[in-house]
Amino acid sequence: MDSSFFIYLRLFVLLPVMWSVAIPEDVPARFEEKFKVEIVRRGDIAALRCDATGDQPISIIWFKDKKELEITKLSRYEKFETFQKNGDERNIKVLVVEVPGQPLNVKLLHVWARSVSIGWSAPYSGNSAITQYRVQYWRDKHGSKKLYEEKIKGTLTTAVIEGFQAGTHYAVAVVAENELGHGLPSETVPFQTIEEEPEGPPSDLWAEARAPTSILVKWKPSIREMWHGELKGYYVGYKQQRSYHPYTYESIEATASESYEYLITGLSKSSPYSIRVKAYNKAGSGPTSQELVVRTLDGDLPRSPPVSLVSTSDSALTVTWNQVVNREDPLIGYTLNYQRGTTDHWLHADTLYRIYLTAINKHGRGLASDITTVKTKQKEQYLDLSVLIVTVMVLLDVIVIISAIIIIYVVKSRSRASHINALARQRQNISAADAQQIGTVDKGRPYTQGDPGTRASLPLGWTGTICAGDRTNKTIRKDLQPFQDAPQNGLPAKQENNSKSFNSNSLNINFNQMCNCTSNPLKF
């Protein structure tokens, strides 16, 4: 821009005189702001502005690391310089911000039954201060996969998280967050809280006397949330009712089964017993179940009968056993048990079954026999009769249709050929008769023979009777139908329902019924 400044001169003469002279001068280009920081979010567009003042023309050159450049995609941190020839200089710092990185070195500092202490290393902040961390955890194996979160200040890298269940498997991860949002979670760290004694007793306790000296006990585990760890087994306790002696406990190892049973033996005959069950793990045993009172039997249950296989088929098995006679406690009946996988259908062919037998008397059901494994036979393959009948009927229909077409074609062909041959013979007979008459005619005798009647033609191979003496019957019926059976007593067979079967070897026509024969018939 144009500018000028004033020079003041003072001349000392007799009288003071002052002049003001304007001398023009060029103003150099310069930047008002020497340094600036531009903040840009990753993925956005950065607009850098550089304003300069001074006389025109003004040219601005961009440099990076003392090299002239063209601005392209930015990295996380860039510094640009602008220069003017014979002018000023300015620096611009471009700061690219983004969400934080993954927290590093996540580890468990201490694990208790209901809480854990966790630590981690601060991640790359994304050029923006981390405002908070989120500690995420969930059940790793059994139960719900519901996600839980605990918020921790951004200045901390350790935390104590509470609210866990004892003896339970979990997984934990940490997520960092700044003003732009949250980054990716850290690597997952699995852990298990310290076990505690089971909280719940076994459920569905059931007991039954199986002999004068034994009681069978059954039960189911409590819900898994009450285990507080992995169950190691169960304690089955029993004692005589109203006895001052403590309970006697016998242990049974835990499995993945949904139900358990145990046979208590060595008891007194015809005596009431109190029975209870409790679970245990590494930390100890839990509360006991409800108490059941069961009385042992007065007599013995029947012994297990030995079972033998007799025969098998594709849908049945035949088994036999020896009956044990006991006059004091006679048997009432037997129960035959069989099992195949998870189905409840009757026996299947080519299938493996397990069978055992129990005997019953007035005291109850005895012990089961040894399990017998047997396989049914393969089912024989038979052709479906309905399919066979339909197939045969279709084939018969096709044969009948083809036969009818062939018969019609043959009959028409023979009729046409017979008709042509008859016409040819008739022409020959007429020619011969005319020639004979011409050769024997008496020219002096008048001709008295009348005109010949109408000629009839018959198919070759047919048998019929035509009246030679009666020339008034000049027409032969052409609507004759072939009969199914040969004529009986000179009459045609009866026809019914327009359903006929034709036999080419029994087609006969008798022409005696169509004219008054007064002389010997002519045979064809």
Secondary structure as a PSIPRED ss2 file (coil, helix, strand):
# PSIPRED VFORMAT (PSIPRED V4.0)

   1 M C   1.000  0.000  0.000
   2 D E   0.000  0.000  1.000
   3 S E   0.000  0.000  1.000
   4 S E   0.000  0.000  1.000
   5 F E   0.000  0.000  1.000
   6 F E   0.000  0.000  1.000
   7 I E   0.000  0.000  1.000
   8 Y E   0.000  0.000  1.000
   9 L E   0.000  0.000  1.000
  10 R E   0.000  0.000  1.000
  11 L E   0.000  0.000  1.000
  12 F C   1.000  0.000  0.000
  13 V C   1.000  0.000  0.000
  14 L C   1.000  0.000  0.000
  15 L C   1.000  0.000  0.000
  16 P C   1.000  0.000  0.000
  17 V E   0.000  0.000  1.000
  18 M E   0.000  0.000  1.000
  19 W E   0.000  0.000  1.000
  20 S E   0.000  0.000  1.000
  21 V E   0.000  0.000  1.000
  22 A E   0.000  0.000  1.000
  23 I E   0.000  0.000  1.000
  24 P E   0.000  0.000  1.000
  25 E E   0.000  0.000  1.000
  26 D E   0.000  0.000  1.000
  27 V C   1.000  0.000  0.000
  28 P C   1.000  0.000  0.000
  29 A C   1.000  0.000  0.000
  30 R E   0.000  0.000  1.000
  31 F E   0.000  0.000  1.000
  32 E C   1.000  0.000  0.000
  33 E C   1.000  0.000  0.000
  34 K C   1.000  0.000  0.000
  35 F E   0.000  0.000  1.000
  36 K E   0.000  0.000  1.000
  37 V E   0.000  0.000  1.000
  38 E E   0.000  0.000  1.000
  39 I E   0.000  0.000  1.000
  40 V E   0.000  0.000  1.000
  41 R E   0.000  0.000  1.000
  42 R C   1.000  0.000  0.000
  43 G C   1.000  0.000  0.000
  44 D C   1.000  0.000  0.000
  45 I C   1.000  0.000  0.000
  46 A C   1.000  0.000  0.000
  47 A C   1.000  0.000  0.000
  48 L C   1.000  0.000  0.000
  49 R C   1.000  0.000  0.000
  50 C C   1.000  0.000  0.000
  51 D C   1.000  0.000  0.000
  52 A E   0.000  0.000  1.000
  53 T E   0.000  0.000  1.000
  54 G C   1.000  0.000  0.000
  55 D C   1.000  0.000  0.000
  56 Q C   1.000  0.000  0.000
  57 P C   1.000  0.000  0.000
  58 I C   1.000  0.000  0.000
  59 S C   1.000  0.000  0.000
  60 I C   1.000  0.000  0.000
  61 I E   0.000  0.000  1.000
  62 W E   0.000  0.000  1.000
  63 F E   0.000  0.000  1.000
  64 K E   0.000  0.000  1.000
  65 D C   1.000  0.000  0.000
  66 K C   1.000  0.000  0.000
  67 K E   0.000  0.000  1.000
  68 E E   0.000  0.000  1.000
  69 L C   1.000  0.000  0.000
  70 E C   1.000  0.000  0.000
  71 I C   1.000  0.000  0.000
  72 T C   1.000  0.000  0.000
  73 K C   1.000  0.000  0.000
  74 L C   1.000  0.000  0.000
  75 S C   1.000  0.000  0.000
  76 R C   1.000  0.000  0.000
  77 Y E   0.000  0.000  1.000
  78 E E   0.000  0.000  1.000
  79 K E   0.000  0.000  1.000
  80 F E   0.000  0.000  1.000
  81 E E   0.000  0.000  1.000
  82 T E   0.000  0.000  1.000
  83 F E   0.000  0.000  1.000
  84 Q C   1.000  0.000  0.000
  85 K C   1.000  0.000  0.000
  86 N C   1.000  0.000  0.000
  87 G C   1.000  0.000  0.000
  88 D C   1.000  0.000  0.000
  89 E E   0.000  0.000  1.000
  90 R E   0.000  0.000  1.000
  91 N E   0.000  0.000  1.000
  92 I E   0.000  0.000  1.000
  93 K E   0.000  0.000  1.000
  94 V E   0.000  0.000  1.000
  95 L E   0.000  0.000  1.000
  96 V E   0.000  0.000  1.000
  97 V E   0.000  0.000  1.000
  98 E C   1.000  0.000  0.000
  99 V C   1.000  0.000  0.000
 100 P C   1.000  0.000  0.000
 101 G C   1.000  0.000  0.000
 102 Q C   1.000  0.000  0.000
 103 P C   1.000  0.000  0.000
 104 L E   0.000  0.000  1.000
 105 N E   0.000  0.000  1.000
 106 V E   0.000  0.000  1.000
 107 K E   0.000  0.000  1.000
 108 L E   0.000  0.000  1.000
 109 L E   0.000  0.000  1.000
 110 H E   0.000  0.000  1.000
 111 V E   0.000  0.000  1.000
 112 W C   1.000  0.000  0.000
 113 A C   1.000  0.000  0.000
 114 R C   1.000  0.000  0.000
 115 S E   0.000  0.000  1.000
 116 V E   0.000  0.000  1.000
 117 S E   0.000  0.000  1.000
 118 I E   0.000  0.000  1.000
 119 G E   0.000  0.000  1.000
 120 W E   0.000  0.000  1.000
 121 S E   0.000  0.000  1.000
 122 A C   1.000  0.000  0.000
 123 P C   1.000  0.000  0.000
 124 Y C   1.000  0.000  0.000
 125 S C   1.000  0.000  0.000
 126 G C   1.000  0.000  0.000
 127 N C   1.000  0.000  0.000
 128 S C   1.000  0.000  0.000
 129 A C   1.000  0.000  0.000
 130 I E   0.000  0.000  1.000
 131 T E   0.000  0.000  1.000
 132 Q E   0.000  0.000  1.000
 133 Y E   0.000  0.000  1.000
 134 R E   0.000  0.000  1.000
 135 V E   0.000  0.000  1.000
 136 Q E   0.000  0.000  1.000
 137 Y E   0.000  0.000  1.000
 138 W E   0.000  0.000  1.000
 139 R E   0.000  0.000  1.000
 140 D C   1.000  0.000  0.000
 141 K C   1.000  0.000  0.000
 142 H C   1.000  0.000  0.000
 143 G C   1.000  0.000  0.000
 144 S C   1.000  0.000  0.000
 145 K C   1.000  0.000  0.000
 146 K C   1.000  0.000  0.000
 147 L C   1.000  0.000  0.000
 148 Y E   0.000  0.000  1.000
 149 E E   0.000  0.000  1.000
 150 E E   0.000  0.000  1.000
 151 K E   0.000  0.000  1.000
 152 I E   0.000  0.000  1.000
 153 K E   0.000  0.000  1.000
 154 G C   1.000  0.000  0.000
 155 T C   1.000  0.000  0.000
 156 L C   1.000  0.000  0.000
 157 T C   1.000  0.000  0.000
 158 T E   0.000  0.000  1.000
 159 A E   0.000  0.000  1.000
 160 V E   0.000  0.000  1.000
 161 I E   0.000  0.000  1.000
 162 E E   0.000  0.000  1.000
 163 G C   1.000  0.000  0.000
 164 F C   1.000  0.000  0.000
 165 Q C   1.000  0.000  0.000
 166 A C   1.000  0.000  0.000
 167 G C   1.000  0.000  0.000
 168 T C   1.000  0.000  0.000
 169 H E   0.000  0.000  1.000
 170 Y E   0.000  0.000  1.000
 171 A E   0.000  0.000  1.000
 172 V E   0.000  0.000  1.000
 173 A E   0.000  0.000  1.000
 174 V E   0.000  0.000  1.000
 175 V E   0.000  0.000  1.000
 176 A E   0.000  0.000  1.000
 177 E E   0.000  0.000  1.000
 178 N E   0.000  0.000  1.000
 179 E C   1.000  0.000  0.000
 180 L C   1.000  0.000  0.000
 181 G E   0.000  0.000  1.000
 182 H E   0.000  0.000  1.000
 183 G C   1.000  0.000  0.000
 184 L C   1.000  0.000  0.000
 185 P C   1.000  0.000  0.000
 186 S C   1.000  0.000  0.000
 187 E C   1.000  0.000  0.000
 188 T C   1.000  0.000  0.000
 189 V E   0.000  0.000  1.000
 190 P E   0.000  0.000  1.000
 191 F E   0.000  0.000  1.000
 192 Q E   0.000  0.000  1.000
 193 T C   1.000  0.000  0.000
 194 I C   1.000  0.000  0.000
 195 E C   1.000  0.000  0.000
 196 E C   1.000  0.000  0.000
 197 E C   1.000  0.000  0.000
 198 P C   1.000  0.000  0.000
 199 E C   1.000  0.000  0.000
 200 G C   1.000  0.000  0.000
 201 P C   1.000  0.000  0.000
 202 P C   1.000  0.000  0.000
 203 S E   0.000  0.000  1.000
 204 D E   0.000  0.000  1.000
 205 L E   0.000  0.000  1.000
 206 W E   0.000  0.000  1.000
 207 A E   0.000  0.000  1.000
 208 E E   0.000  0.000  1.000
 209 A E   0.000  0.000  1.000
 210 R E   0.000  0.000  1.000
 211 A E   0.000  0.000  1.000
 212 P C   1.000  0.000  0.000
 213 T C   1.000  0.000  0.000
 214 S E   0.000  0.000  1.000
 215 I E   0.000  0.000  1.000
 216 L E   0.000  0.000  1.000
 217 V E   0.000  0.000  1.000
 218 K E   0.000  0.000  1.000
 219 W E   0.000  0.000  1.000
 220 K E   0.000  0.000  1.000
 221 P C   1.000  0.000  0.000
 222 S C   1.000  0.000  0.000
 223 I C   1.000  0.000  0.000
 224 R H   0.000  1.000  0.000
 225 E H   0.000  1.000  0.000
 226 M H   0.000  1.000  0.000
 227 W C   1.000  0.000  0.000
 228 H C   1.000  0.000  0.000
 229 G C   1.000  0.000  0.000
 230 E C   1.000  0.000  0.000
 231 L C   1.000  0.000  0.000
 232 K C   1.000  0.000  0.000
 233 G E   0.000  0.000  1.000
 234 Y E   0.000  0.000  1.000
 235 Y E   0.000  0.000  1.000
 236 V E   0.000  0.000  1.000
 237 G E   0.000  0.000  1.000
 238 Y E   0.000  0.000  1.000
 239 K E   0.000  0.000  1.000
 240 Q E   0.000  0.000  1.000
 241 Q C   1.000  0.000  0.000
 242 R C   1.000  0.000  0.000
 243 S C   1.000  0.000  0.000
 244 Y C   1.000  0.000  0.000
 245 H C   1.000  0.000  0.000
 246 P C   1.000  0.000  0.000
 247 Y C   1.000  0.000  0.000
 248 T E   0.000  0.000  1.000
 249 Y E   0.000  0.000  1.000
 250 E E   0.000  0.000  1.000
 251 S E   0.000  0.000  1.000
 252 I E   0.000  0.000  1.000
 253 E E   0.000  0.000  1.000
 254 A C   1.000  0.000  0.000
 255 T C   1.000  0.000  0.000
 256 A C   1.000  0.000  0.000
 257 S C   1.000  0.000  0.000
 258 E C   1.000  0.000  0.000
 259 S C   1.000  0.000  0.000
 260 Y E   0.000  0.000  1.000
 261 E E   0.000  0.000  1.000
 262 Y E   0.000  0.000  1.000
 263 L E   0.000  0.000  1.000
 264 I E   0.000  0.000  1.000
 265 T C   1.000  0.000  0.000
 266 G C   1.000  0.000  0.000
 267 L C   1.000  0.000  0.000
 268 S C   1.000  0.000  0.000
 269 K C   1.000  0.000  0.000
 270 S C   1.000  0.000  0.000
 271 S C   1.000  0.000  0.000
 272 P E   0.000  0.000  1.000
 273 Y E   0.000  0.000  1.000
 274 S E   0.000  0.000  1.000
 275 I E   0.000  0.000  1.000
 276 R E   0.000  0.000  1.000
 277 V E   0.000  0.000  1.000
 278 K E   0.000  0.000  1.000
 279 A E   0.000  0.000  1.000
 280 Y E   0.000  0.000  1.000
 281 N C   1.000  0.000  0.000
 282 K C   1.000  0.000  0.000
 283 A C   1.000  0.000  0.000
 284 G C   1.000  0.000  0.000
 285 S E   0.000  0.000  1.000
 286 G C   1.000  0.000  0.000
 287 P C   1.000  0.000  0.000
 288 T C   1.000  0.000  0.000
 289 S C   1.000  0.000  0.000
 290 Q C   1.000  0.000  0.000
 291 E C   1.000  0.000  0.000
 292 L E   0.000  0.000  1.000
 293 V E   0.000  0.000  1.000
 294 V E   0.000  0.000  1.000
 295 R E   0.000  0.000  1.000
 296 T C   1.000  0.000  0.000
 297 L C   1.000  0.000  0.000
 298 D C   1.000  0.000  0.000
 299 G C   1.000  0.000  0.000
 300 D C   1.000  0.000  0.000
 301 L C   1.000  0.000  0.000
 302 P C   1.000  0.000  0.000
 303 R C   1.000  0.000  0.000
 304 S C   1.000  0.000  0.000
 305 P C   1.000  0.000  0.000
 306 P C   1.000  0.000  0.000
 307 V E   0.000  0.000  1.000
 308 S E   0.000  0.000  1.000
 309 L E   0.000  0.000  1.000
 310 V E   0.000  0.000  1.000
 311 S E   0.000  0.000  1.000
 312 T E   0.000  0.000  1.000
 313 S C   1.000  0.000  0.000
 314 D C   1.000  0.000  0.000
 315 S C   1.000  0.000  0.000
 316 A C   1.000  0.000  0.000
 317 L E   0.000  0.000  1.000
 318 T E   0.000  0.000  1.000
 319 V E   0.000  0.000  1.000
 320 T E   0.000  0.000  1.000
 321 W E   0.000  0.000  1.000
 322 N C   1.000  0.000  0.000
 323 Q C   1.000  0.000  0.000
 324 V C   1.000  0.000  0.000
 325 V C   1.000  0.000  0.000
 326 N C   1.000  0.000  0.000
 327 R C   1.000  0.000  0.000
 328 E C   1.000  0.000  0.000
 329 D C   1.000  0.000  0.000
 330 P C   1.000  0.000  0.000
 331 L C   1.000  0.000  0.000
 332 I C   1.000  0.000  0.000
 333 G E   0.000  0.000  1.000
 334 Y E   0.000  0.000  1.000
 335 T E   0.000  0.000  1.000
 336 L E   0.000  0.000  1.000
 337 N E   0.000  0.000  1.000
 338 Y E   0.000  0.000  1.000
 339 Q E   0.000  0.000  1.000
 340 R C   1.000  0.000  0.000
 341 G C   1.000  0.000  0.000
 342 T C   1.000  0.000  0.000
 343 T C   1.000  0.000  0.000
 344 D C   1.000  0.000  0.000
 345 H C   1.000  0.000  0.000
 346 W C   1.000  0.000  0.000
 347 L C   1.000  0.000  0.000
 348 H C   1.000  0.000  0.000
 349 A C   1.000  0.000  0.000
 350 D C   1.000  0.000  0.000
 351 T C   1.000  0.000  0.000
 352 L E   0.000  0.000  1.000
 353 Y E   0.000  0.000  1.000
 354 R E   0.000  0.000  1.000
 355 I E   0.000  0.000  1.000
 356 Y E   0.000  0.000  1.000
 357 L E   0.000  0.000  1.000
 358 T E   0.000  0.000  1.000
 359 A E   0.000  0.000  1.000
 360 I E   0.000  0.000  1.000
 361 N E   0.000  0.000  1.000
 362 K C   1.000  0.000  0.000
 363 H C   1.000  0.000  0.000
 364 G E   0.000  0.000  1.000
 365 R E   0.000  0.000  1.000
 366 G C   1.000  0.000  0.000
 367 L C   1.000  0.000  0.000
 368 A C   1.000  0.000  0.000
 369 S C   1.000  0.000  0.000
 370 D C   1.000  0.000  0.000
 371 I C   1.000  0.000  0.000
 372 T E   0.000  0.000  1.000
 373 T E   0.000  0.000  1.000
 374 V E   0.000  0.000  1.000
 375 K E   0.000  0.000  1.000
 376 T C   1.000  0.000  0.000
 377 K C   1.000  0.000  0.000
 378 Q C   1.000  0.000  0.000
 379 K C   1.000  0.000  0.000
 380 E C   1.000  0.000  0.000
 381 Q C   1.000  0.000  0.000
 382 Y C   1.000  0.000  0.000
 383 L C   1.000  0.000  0.000
 384 D C   1.000  0.000  0.000
 385 L H   0.000  1.000  0.000
 386 S H   0.000  1.000  0.000
 387 V H   0.000  1.000  0.000
 388 L H   0.000  1.000  0.000
 389 I H   0.000  1.000  0.000
 390 V H   0.000  1.000  0.000
 391 T H   0.000  1.000  0.000
 392 V H   0.000  1.000  0.000
 393 M H   0.000  1.000  0.000
 394 V H   0.000  1.000  0.000
 395 L H   0.000  1.000  0.000
 396 L H   0.000  1.000  0.000
 397 D H   0.000  1.000  0.000
 398 V H   0.000  1.000  0.000
 399 I H   0.000  1.000  0.000
 400 V H   0.000  1.000  0.000
 401 I H   0.000  1.000  0.000
 402 I H   0.000  1.000  0.000
 403 S H   0.000  1.000  0.000
 404 A H   0.000  1.000  0.000
 405 I H   0.000  1.000  0.000
 406 I H   0.000  1.000  0.000
 407 I H   0.000  1.000  0.000
 408 I H   0.000  1.000  0.000
 409 Y H   0.000  1.000  0.000
 410 V H   0.000  1.000  0.000
 411 V H   0.000  1.000  0.000
 412 K H   0.000  1.000  0.000
 413 S H   0.000  1.000  0.000
 414 R H   0.000  1.000  0.000
 415 S H   0.000  1.000  0.000
 416 R H   0.000  1.000  0.000
 417 A H   0.000  1.000  0.000
 418 S H   0.000  1.000  0.000
 419 H H   0.000  1.000  0.000
 420 I H   0.000  1.000  0.000
 421 N H   0.000  1.000  0.000
 422 A H   0.000  1.000  0.000
 423 L H   0.000  1.000  0.000
 424 A H   0.000  1.000  0.000
 425 R H   0.000  1.000  0.000
 426 Q H   0.000  1.000  0.000
 427 R H   0.000  1.000  0.000
 428 Q H   0.000  1.000  0.000
 429 N H   0.000  1.000  0.000
 430 I H   0.000  1.000  0.000
 431 S H   0.000  1.000  0.000
 432 A H   0.000  1.000  0.000
 433 A H   0.000  1.000  0.000
 434 D H   0.000  1.000  0.000
 435 A H   0.000  1.000  0.000
 436 Q H   0.000  1.000  0.000
 437 Q H   0.000  1.000  0.000
 438 I H   0.000  1.000  0.000
 439 G H   0.000  1.000  0.000
 440 T H   0.000  1.000  0.000
 441 V C   1.000  0.000  0.000
 442 D C   1.000  0.000  0.000
 443 K C   1.000  0.000  0.000
 444 G C   1.000  0.000  0.000
 445 R C   1.000  0.000  0.000
 446 P C   1.000  0.000  0.000
 447 Y C   1.000  0.000  0.000
 448 T C   1.000  0.000  0.000
 449 Q C   1.000  0.000  0.000
 450 G C   1.000  0.000  0.000
 451 D C   1.000  0.000  0.000
 452 P C   1.000  0.000  0.000
 453 G C   1.000  0.000  0.000
 454 T C   1.000  0.000  0.000
 455 R C   1.000  0.000  0.000
 456 A C   1.000  0.000  0.000
 457 S C   1.000  0.000  0.000
 458 L C   1.000  0.000  0.000
 459 P C   1.000  0.000  0.000
 460 L C   1.000  0.000  0.000
 461 G C   1.000  0.000  0.000
 462 W C   1.000  0.000  0.000
 463 T C   1.000  0.000  0.000
 464 G C   1.000  0.000  0.000
 465 T C   1.000  0.000  0.000
 466 I E   0.000  0.000  1.000
 467 C C   1.000  0.000  0.000
 468 A C   1.000  0.000  0.000
 469 G C   1.000  0.000  0.000
 470 D C   1.000  0.000  0.000
 471 R C   1.000  0.000  0.000
 472 T C   1.000  0.000  0.000
 473 N C   1.000  0.000  0.000
 474 K C   1.000  0.000  0.000
 475 T C   1.000  0.000  0.000
 476 I C   1.000  0.000  0.000
 477 R C   1.000  0.000  0.000
 478 K C   1.000  0.000  0.000
 479 D C   1.000  0.000  0.000
 480 L C   1.000  0.000  0.000
 481 Q C   1.000  0.000  0.000
 482 P C   1.000  0.000  0.000
 483 F C   1.000  0.000  0.000
 484 Q C   1.000  0.000  0.000
 485 D C   1.000  0.000  0.000
 486 A C   1.000  0.000  0.000
 487 P C   1.000  0.000  0.000
 488 Q E   0.000  0.000  1.000
 489 N C   1.000  0.000  0.000
 490 G C   1.000  0.000  0.000
 491 L E   0.000  0.000  1.000
 492 P C   1.000  0.000  0.000
 493 A C   1.000  0.000  0.000
 494 K C   1.000  0.000  0.000
 495 Q C   1.000  0.000  0.000
 496 E C   1.000  0.000  0.000
 497 N C   1.000  0.000  0.000
 498 N C   1.000  0.000  0.000
 499 S C   1.000  0.000  0.000
 500 K C   1.000  0.000  0.000
 501 S C   1.000  0.000  0.000
 502 F C   1.000  0.000  0.000
 503 N C   1.000  0.000  0.000
 504 S H   0.000  1.000  0.000
 505 N H   0.000  1.000  0.000
 506 S H   0.000  1.000  0.000
 507 L C   1.000  0.000  0.000
 508 N C   1.000  0.000  0.000
 509 I C   1.000  0.000  0.000
 510 N C   1.000  0.000  0.000
 511 F H   0.000  1.000  0.000
 512 N H   0.000  1.000  0.000
 513 Q H   0.000  1.000  0.000
 514 M H   0.000  1.000  0.000
 515 C C   1.000  0.000  0.000
 516 N C   1.000  0.000  0.000
 517 C C   1.000  0.000  0.000
 518 T C   1.000  0.000  0.000
 519 S C   1.000  0.000  0.000
 520 N C   1.000  0.000  0.000
 521 P C   1.000  0.000  0.000
 522 L E   0.000  0.000  1.000
 523 K C   1.000  0.000  0.000
 524 F C   1.000  0.000  0.000
